[in-house]
Amino acid sequence: MRKGLLAALLMLPCVAAPAAAGFLDTRPFEGNDTGGIIAWSPEIAHVYRDIAAAHCAQWNKAAQITSVHRRYGDYVSFKCHFPPGYDPRKWMVYGPPVRSLY
């Protein structure tokens, strides 16, 4: 009786794993050089713009938020585009423009 119960308890995680497959592979953030999505949660309510800007800055692009759905299970989507006045030849020679706060 004990061996059967022990075997059942050891097999329980293996049997229950497929039911929770979506829980383990859901990422809070997905993106590439053209844009991406950020999973919505109240913790990112004030920082999703910064997350998108930091992601697009990897490719010297600016971020534009395209949609915000403030519900669990939905996403904030954004696209990455080159800023106005972008000239790839100048950026290769001189680097990106320096922006000041003044």
HELIX and SHEET records of a PDB file:
HELIX    1   1 ARG A    2  ALA A   16  1                                  15    
HELIX    2   2 ALA A   17  ALA A   20  5                                   4    
HELIX    3   3 ALA A   21  LEU A   24  1                                   4    
HELIX    4   4 PRO A   42  ILE A   44  5                                   3    
HELIX    5   5 TYR A   48  CYS A   56  1                                   9    
HELIX    6   6 ALA A   57  TRP A   59  5                                   3    
HELIX    7   7 PRO A   88  TYR A   94  1                                   7    
SHEET    1   A 4 PHE A  29  ASN A  32  0                                        
SHEET    2   A 4 GLY A  35  ALA A  39 -1                                        
SHEET    3   A 4 TYR A  75  HIS A  81 -1                                        
SHEET    4   A 4 ALA A  62  VAL A  68 -1                                        
END                                                                             
